[in-house]
């Protein structure tokens, strides 16, 4: 939000006054009743019609300039990719819309290639940093295609004035994450920009992996009757990064869930040959990821709210700030869609792994409503879970 007043200050002011509310597409809007003229002035000072701040539930249309919302992982980002990149670059690999592209070599081996950029702020936070994020994020994108990650490249954009010690910490973290994932960083590049141009550093990584024969995992492979399995709790990463920023006075000991998931996936694939979809719910969270899968596979998805694991600290932070945990980013969780008959043994293998011990079946694939995600609530009703519209938590990855 573009104002000198903080969200926490607004919460304190509103907490001391009677409130009215109005419903909108973005949720509930609260208005103090004691002095409506002063209140309207206060709200106009704090809540500007912009998508550049912390959250914009109902984004304004932006056709000519890039906004923070275009990096959200949601509808604005999808529209930007379709318009700016898909049309000029159109090819079958991009059209598939998966986390990586499958490339067949002349020797008939199949490779998976994926690339990612990382601009998280701050550079260090509980449970991780931009270095571990860069390695694990790309390793996971390759692994979500069913491939075995082998090699990474890394490019750095460094800001003038960055401490060499900070860079060394990040590089050491990348080494540790690469070692755990069993990959090598085999090439790189470094550029330096002027002070104030890069917020410390940005890192881009590209990953290459080998795809076994007869493995066909992708967003278009979900089938009615399949079980949806989540590997653990939602929202840990997003709330941990938000807490590290300190902008809202939010304090928590919650750690990011950053982790390489390729070993977990390998064990899952050993347990079942009928895993149809794997996806890591990063930007846009679980809700946006499942909407993508529903669209790619032309199926419906029905979730059971009571089975979705969420830590109390995440639940409390989201309730305080008006966030929905379904849309909060994760960096060490995966969604698996597998044949119902194999779901029990896949779940057993996941729960035996350190990165899947809180795994749960959270829903099913249905034929209808096609390309929609529904949530069965705790009171038994159903609500539509739509794709993320604007940007809820900028620069969390």
N, C-alpha and C positions, 0 to 999 in steps of 0.2 A: 504494500500500500504506500502511496506516495504522499506521506504526511509526516510531520514531526511527532505526532502522537503515535504511540505504539498500540498494538492490538490489546496488550495487557491493560493499558490505561483505559481503553474503551470498555473492556470487560468490567473493570472496577466501577466505572461510571454507570454502566447499565445495570450492574448488580444492585446498586443502591436506589433504584427507581422502579416504580410499577411499569410493566411492559405490555404493549399490545403487539400483535404479530400479523403479518400478511404472508400468504403462501405465494411462492413463485416456482419457476422451473428449477431453480437452484436450491430450493429448500425453504426455510422459514426466515423472514426478515423481521428483526425485533426493533420496536420503536418505543422510547420512553414516553410516558404520558404526562408527567408532571409539568413540563414546559415544552410543548411541542415545537414552538418556534425556535427555541435554543437547541432543541434536540435535532431538528432538521438541519440547522446550521452546522452542528457538530458532525453529523453524519456526512454532510457534503464536504467538510474539511478532510475527513478521514477516508471515506469510501469514494474514491475517484472512479469514473467510468473507464478503467484501463485494465489491461491484462498483464501489466508489467510487475504487479505485486505478488503477494503470497498466494492469493486465490482469486479466481474469477469464475463463479459457478455458471454464469450465462455470458459467454464471451461475445464481445462486439465483433462484427465482421471486419476482417482486415484483409484487403485484397492487394494492397500495393506495398506494404512494408512488413518485414518480419517482426514478430512479437515473441515474448517468452513462451506464450501458449503454443507456438508452432513446434516447440520441442517437448511437448507434454506426453507424447506417446498416444494421445487420444485423437479425436476427430479432426482438430485443426492440423495436427501433424500429418495425419493420413491424407487430408485434402492437399496439403502442401506437396507431399511426396508424389501424389498422383499427378498434380498439375505441373510441378517443376522438374521432376525426375523421370517418372514412369513413361511419359509420352515421348520425350526425346531418346531415352535409353531402352525403350521397350524390348524385352526378350523373354523367353519362357522361364528362365531362372528367376528374374525379378518378378514376373507375373505370379509366380507361386506364392509369394508373400511370406516366406518362412524366415527363420532366424539366420539361415545360411543357404548358400547355393550349392547344388550338387553338380560337379563337373566330371565328365567321363574322359579319361585319358586314352591315348592311342593303344596303350597296353591293356585297356579294358578295366583298369583300376578306377574306382570312383573316389573323388576327393570332395570334401566339404570345405568351403571358404566362407569366412564371415569377418566383418570389420566393425569396429565400434570406436566412438570418441568419448572422452571422459573429461567433464568440466566441473566435477563436484566441488562444492564450497561448504565448509572449509576443507583444506587438504587432508587433515587428520581428524578423526572422530572415534568414539568408543567402538571397538570391534574392527576397525579397518582404516584405510586411507586411500588416496587416489591410486596408489601403486597396486595394492591388492585388488582394488576394484577393476583396474584396467586388465589385469591378467585373468581374474576369475570371470569377469563379465564375458570376455571373448572365448575363453575355454568353454564356458557354459553354452554359449550360442552354437558353437560347433557340436558339442555333445548332444544338444537338443535335437539334432538331426539323426541321432543314432551313431554318429561317427566317433572314432577315437582321436582326440586332439593330439597333435604331434609337435607343431611348430607355431611360434608367434613372431611377429615383427612389432616394433614399437617406435613411434615417433613422438618427440617432445617439442612443445612450444613453451619456452621458458621466458619469464618476464625479467627484464633488467632489474637487478637488485635482489633477486632471489638468493637466499643463503645457500652456499654449497652444501652445508650440513643437511639442510632440508631436502635437497635433491638426493643426497646419499641415503637418507632414511627411506625415501620413496623407492629408490633403486633396490635397496636391501629387501624391502617388503615385496617388491616384484619378484626378486629371486626366490624368496621363501614360498610365495604362492605358486610360482612356476615349478619348483621342486615338488611341492605337494601334489600338483596336478600331473606331474610327469611329462612336462613339455619343456622345450628349449626355446629361448629367445634368440633368433638366428640373424636378425637384421634390425637396423634402426636408423633414425635420423634425428637431428637436433636443430632447432631454429631458436633465435633469441629476438624478442620484440621489445620495444621501448617500455619504460616504466609506466604502469597504468593500463597496459594493453592486454594483459593476460591473466591477471588475478593470481599470480604465482606461477602456475604451470597448467597446461592442458596436455593430455596424453591420448594418442590414438593407437589402437592395436589391431592387428589382423591375425586371424588364426587359420590354420590349415589342419585338416584331419582326414583320416582314412575311413571310408564307409564300407562296412562288410557287405558281402554279397547277400542279396535277397532281403536286405533291410530297407524298408520303405516307410519312414516315419515323417509325418508332415501335417500341417494344419488342415489339409483337405481330406484326411483319412478317418476322421471320427465317424462312428456308425451308431444308429439308434440302438439303445440297450447297453452301450458301453458305460463303464464306471469311470467317474472322475475322481482322481486321487491327488490330494495336496500333500506335499512332503513335510509341512510344518506350519508354524504360526505366521500370520500375516502382519506386515507393516513394520517389522523391527527396524529395517534399514532406514526407511523414510523418517521415522520418529527419532532415531538415534542421530541422524544428520541434522534434523531440525533442532534438537536439543543442543547439539554442539555449536550451533550458530548463536544461541543465546539471545536472539532478537525478541522473543516473546516471553522471556523469563521462565521458560519451561526447563525444569531440571529433572533428569532421570538417569538412572544407572543402566538403562537399556542399551545393549550393544547391537551394532549392525550384524546382520546375518551373512555377510560376505563369505562365500565358500566356493571352492571348485567342486562341481557336482558330477564330474565325469566318472569317478569310481562308483558312486551310487548308481548312476545310470547303467554302467556296465553290469553290475550285479542284478539290476532289475531286468535287463535284457536277457541275462542268463536264465532267469526264472520264468520268463514268458516271451514267446515269439509273437504275441498278439498285442503288443503295445503299439497303438496306432498314432498317438500324438504325444509329443513332449514339448513343453514350453516353459520358460522362466518368466514369471509375472513381474517384470521390472517396471519401467515407466508406465503409468496408467493402471498399475496394479492388476489384481486378479480379474476384476470386472472387465477391463479393457481387453485383456488377453483372451478371456472366454468369448467375448463378442467377436474378436477376430476369428477364432476357431469356428464359431457358429456360422459366420459368414463364409469362410473358406469351405466348410464341409456342407453347407446348406442344411443344417440341422438345428434343432432347438436344444437348449441346455436348461436343466432344472436343478437348482442348488437347494440344499437344506441348511438354513441358517444355523440351526442348533449343532451342526457337525463341523462347522468351520472353526479351526483353532486360532484364537487371538489372545495374546498375553494381556493380563489386566492393565499393565502400564500403557500399552498401546491403546486399549479400549478407553482408558481414562483420558489420555491425551487427545484422542479423536473426539470424545464427547465434549471436552473443554473447548476445543478449537473449531468444532463444527465440521470435522472431516469424517469421511466414511472409510473404514479400514479396507474395504474392498478395492479402493482406488489408490492406496498407499503403495509405494514402490518396495520391492523386495530384491535382494541380490544373492540370496543363497537358498532359494526355494524353487521348486518345480511343480508343474501340473502335469500329471500323466493321465492319458485317456486310454483305457485298456478294455479288452473284452471282459464282460462281466464274469465269465467262468474262470478267468485268470486273476481277478482282482484280489482275492484272498491271499494267494501266494506272492503276488507283487507287493502287497501291503506288508506281509510278513518280512520279506527281504528288506524293505525300506525301513521298517521299525528296528531292524537289527543293525542298521548303519548309523553312525554318529550324526549324519546330516539328514536323517529321516526318522528319528525315533518318535517324533510327534505326528507322523503321517496319519491321514484319515481319509476315508471315502466321503466326499462332500456333495455328490450329486450324480446325475445320470444324463446321458444323451438321449434325446427324444426326437421323433420325426417332426413334431409340431410343438410350438410355433417355429417355423423355419427361420433361421438367422436371428433369433431372439434368445435372450438369457432371462430366466425367471428365478426369483428367490422365494422359496417357501419360508415364511417368517415364523418366529417363535409362537405366534398366536394362530398359525394355520392358514393365513391368507397368502396370496402371491403378489409380488410386485416385480415390475420390469427393472432389470439392472442394465442400464444403458452404457454406452461407451463414454469415457471421460471427454468432456467438452473442452474446457480451458485448462489452465495450469494450476494445480493445487499446491505442489511443492517444487518450485523451480530448482534446477541444478542439484539434484540428489544423486546423479550418476555421471 
